[in-house]
Amino acid sequence: MGEKEALAAFLGAQRASVPAILEGLDEAALRTSVLPSGWTPLGVVEHLGNAERHWFQEVVTGRADPLPGGDDAPLTTSRPVAEVFAFYREQCALSDAVLAATPLSAVPAGRHPEPFADQIREFRDVVLHMIEETARHAGHLDVARELLDGTTGLGPR
């Protein structure tokens, strides 16, 4: 397995953990904040979809379709549950297409705002960042799930 395939496999495993951790929660639980910061599990899923869109489309390709505006608090959402999960799956599929078509050494056409911008020099950095971002939030979702209903050990890994 080459480097690109290995990175894609790790990213895919982290992505798969997100819905697996939340599987079986009802809408009320998905919209419940269990920490003082106020984020919700469903809000984190939407955030991850937005992150996929931002990094793979806006940063790597330099273009992305506009998103509908919203006035939700950070890491929360008022959008329907099915719509949020569909958005996440769609953004991951679009990211996978960029991953398949772009060499890891390619220089991104767009740019992330400072101060993180200087750390992204090539597409490889974006893929590594998204593995980190997704794994970090999957861990947050693990904790939220345990606080919501006591369930632990979910996800494919």
N, C-alpha and C positions, 0 to 999 in steps of 0.2 A: 504494500500500500504506500503510495506516495504522500508527500506532505499535504497537498491539497485535499486528497481523499481523507486523510486522517483528521484534518481540521474540520472538514464537512461532517465527518462522523461524530466528532465531539460536539459540534454545534447542534447537529440533529438530535443527539441524545439529551442535551440540555433542553432543547425546545420541546421534546416529547415529554419531559418531566413536568412541564407547566400544566397542561390539561390533566395529566395523570394524577397529580397531587390534588387537584380540585374536583376530580370526578366524584359525583355523588352528592356534592353540596347543592342545596337548593338556592334559589335566587336570594332569599333573605341572608343566608350565610355568605354568599359571594359579595354582597353589598355591605357586610358588617365589618367595621374596623375593630380590631382587637388591641391596637396599640395607640398611645397618646398622639402620635403624629397624624392619625386619621386616615391613612391609606386603607384601601379595601382590596381583597383578592382580585375582584373583577377589574378594578382600576389598574392593578399591576399588569394584568394581561393586556389591557389596552395600551399601557405604557410600553410594554415590550413590542407590541405591534408598531407603535410609533417609532421606537428605537430601530427596529429592522428597516422601516421605511427611511428614516433619516440617514442611517449609516450606509446602507447599500444603495439607495437611490440618490438622495441629495448629496451625500459626500462622495461616493464612488463614481456614480455616473454624472453627477452634476445637475440632475433633473428629477422631479417627482410631481405627480398630479397633486393639486391642492387638496387639503383636508377640510372637511366641514368644521367650522368654528364651534367652540363649546365654551361654557362658562363653569365647568366642573372644577372643584378644588383639585389640587395636584394629587395624582394617583387615585382618583375616584372617577366614576363615570355614571352618567344617567342613561346611557345607551342600553338597548335591550341585550340581554345575556348572549343570545344566539348571534347577534350582530357583532359583538365584541370578539367572540371566539372565531367567527368567520373572518373578521378583519385580521386577526392574528395569523390565522392559517394562510390567508391571501398574501400578507406581507412576507411571511416566511417563504412561500412559493416564489414570489418575485425576487427575494434575496437569493434563493437557490439558483435562479436563472442567471443572476449577475455573477454568482460564484462559479457557475459552470463556464461562463463566457469570458471571465476576466483572469489574466495571469496574476498570481500572488504578488509579483513585483511591480504591477501597474501603479502608476501615480494617480491618486484620486483626482477627478475632474472638479469636484467641489471641495468645500472646506468646512470643518467643524469650528465653532467659535472658540476663541481663547478661553482659558489658558491651555486647554487640552489639544488644540489644533496642531501645535508643533510636534506632538508625539505621534501623529498619524502621517507617515511618510509614504506608505505604500499600502496596497489593498490587504496584504497579509496582516497589517496592524488593525485594520477594521475587523477582519474575521476574528482575530484573537480578542479584540475588545468585545465583540458580540458574544463570544463564548463566555467571557468573564461576566458581562452584564446579565446574560440569561441565567448563568449558574448562581450568581448573587441573588437575583430575584426569586429563583426557584427555592433557594434556602429560606428567603423571607416567607414564601408561600408555605413551606414545610412547617415553619413555626406558627403561622396563622392557622393552618389546618389543625395542628395539635391543640391550640388554644380554643378553636371553635368547637371541635367535637372529640378531641382526644386521640384522633387517628394519627398514626405515625408510620413511617416506612413505605410511603407511597412513591410511585415513579418507577421508571424502568431500570434505574441503577441503585 
